[in-house]
Structure formats: C-alpha cells, structure tokens
Amino acid sequence: MRIVFMGTPDFSVPVLESLAASRHQVVAAVTQPDRPKGRGNEIRMSPVKETAIRLNIPVYQPVRARDAAFIEEMRALSPDVAVVIAFGQILPGELLKVPVYGCVNIHASLLPKYRGASPIQWAVINGDKETGITTMMMDEGMDTGDILEKTVIELQEKETGGSLFDRLSLLGGSLILSTLDKLEKGTLIRTPQEHEKATYVKKIPKTLGEVDWTMDAVSIERLIRGLNPWPSAYTWLNGKMLKLWEGEVIPDDGENGKNREEKCGVVLSASRDGLRIQTGNGILNITSLQIEGKKRMDTGAFLRGFSVEAGQRLGRS
C-alpha cells in the first residue's frame, strides 16, 4: 500500500520506522514546521522529520493541513491510506477523503476513554489498571471515529508517564501493520464508539503539577509519576521550586491523623530515607527530588547540601 504518514513527536517515530521496514511504501512523511526550541531558541526539526530524512522519505510541513495547496499535493501522491499518530493538527474532511482507504489514527488509550491530547499521563494519574493503543478510522471529530483494533496492557506498579509513553509508542508499530493488512484484505470489523462513555483530556498545563498537600498521599504519588518526566510535579521550599520525582505512600498512624488539616504539607521527618510529608490522608515519603537550579538527586544527597527540618511546611509562603 502507498502510505502517507502524518506525525510529529518522538511518540510517532517507532510507527514510522515500522512502516518503512514493512512491505508497504511510505511515499511521504507529513509533520509540523520546524520551530524554535530550548533556551537558545534554535530552530529544530521534529523527530519525525529527522527520521524521515534518515530513511529517505520525502517530507511535507504544512503550516495548515487544511490549505488547498497542501491537499492538492496529497492528492498528487495517490495514497492508498494515511496513517496518523500525534500529528498535532485537525484534519479537514476534504483531506480525510484523499486516500483510497481513508485515514487511520493510532491513539494512546482504549477509546472511547481518554480522547484528546494527554491520555498517557491521565492513565497514570487516575490509577488505571490497564490502558493500551487503539487504531481507529478518522472522521472530522476529535478521536470519535470507528474503532478498528486495540492492544491492551497492564500498568506497572511504579509506572510513570515516561515509561508508559515508551511502551505504548512501541506497541503502535506492530498494531498498525495488523490493521493495514486487514484493511487491505477487507476483513477489518469497524466498531462505532459508545460516545456516551467517552472521556476527554486536554493538553496538560504546567500548573497541574503544583501539589495540593490537602490531597491524599495516594493521589499525590500518582500525580508525581504521571507527570514524570514532563511537566513534573512540584512544590516550594523556602521560596524555591522543588520538583518531586519519586515518592512512596505511608499510612497515617493515630497521632498523625489528629488535626491533619493543620499539618498538610508539613515535614514530619527528614533523613536519608526521605522527606516524610503529611498529606490530607496518609504520609508521602519523597525519595527523589530537584531544587531549583540543581540536578535531580535522591533525598539523602539533597539533605547533605540543604537543611530541611521537621515542622517546616512545603508550598507557597
């Protein structure tokens, strides 16, 4: 099959590599325009563009996918199918009609759960037991098209947003080949989504990472894992941002349960084994952190350079 691939970030790369190594022909890679990144605001190519150049695949970078000139370029390629994964733009109906078999999207959740931009992080933050990858036939809605195939995986006990990102990214490469084979043979079963069961997750703002210590320890620990590595969970220590990278939940004893609301965010103890912080329910022991301007380190190493005493309160002063 002649394939137009559409994707932009690291998450898309394993699927592009899988397609390029298959019996199919990737006639074009469509990705977002080069943009400034990093502290120096250097203009950088997307991971998909870098990969496509390495694989000698022609690259297209429309500012707007709905522009008539770009749609005509796609028509000229005569694609059998378009494969879309984390492209970053909404595709217009006119473009969806260009490929013979339509446009197949790869989404990092078990649709209709977690439509939208941040399904991976929310699966961890919400404490889901399982998640997966879904291939779906695209329509003009936001992840609303018919489901084609799914791969389900269990979340690991210490799963982070980053580890789940990597696992799901690799799964997409094998699932899309299965979907394309069945699509070509005419054996795919299209299953309409149960829209009443849909949930939607928007792009995560950095502010979501600020810890509310009145939350329970279990929820905060999940937040830390879900936002690792980006945008990260954080609090404040003596006016400086303190990123939280790893923690463990310790149940309250009877003494800590008294006047709990007054103690939320208070350091109960500080040792090489961690910073024990009172939450709205349970104690959170922080074992890996990063103070503003320094590198990530375990709590023992952190306490050799920074003084933290029992009774201090974390958070905005």
Secondary structure, DSSP 8 states (H G I E B T S, - for coil): -EEEEEE-SGGGHHHHHHHHTSSSEEEEEE----EEETTTTEEE--HHHHHHHHTT--EE--S-TT-HHHHHHHHHT--SEEEEES--S---HHHHTSSTT-EEEEESSSTTTTEES-HHHHHHHTT-SEEEEEEEE--SSSS-S-EEEEEEEE--TT--HHHHHHHHHHHHHHHHHHHHHHHHHT----B---GGG--EE----GGGGB--TTSBHHHHHHHHHHTTTTT-EEEEETTEEEEEEEEEEE---HHHHTTHHHHTTBEEEEETTEEEEE-SBSEEEEEEEEETTS--EEHHHHHTTS---TT-B-S--
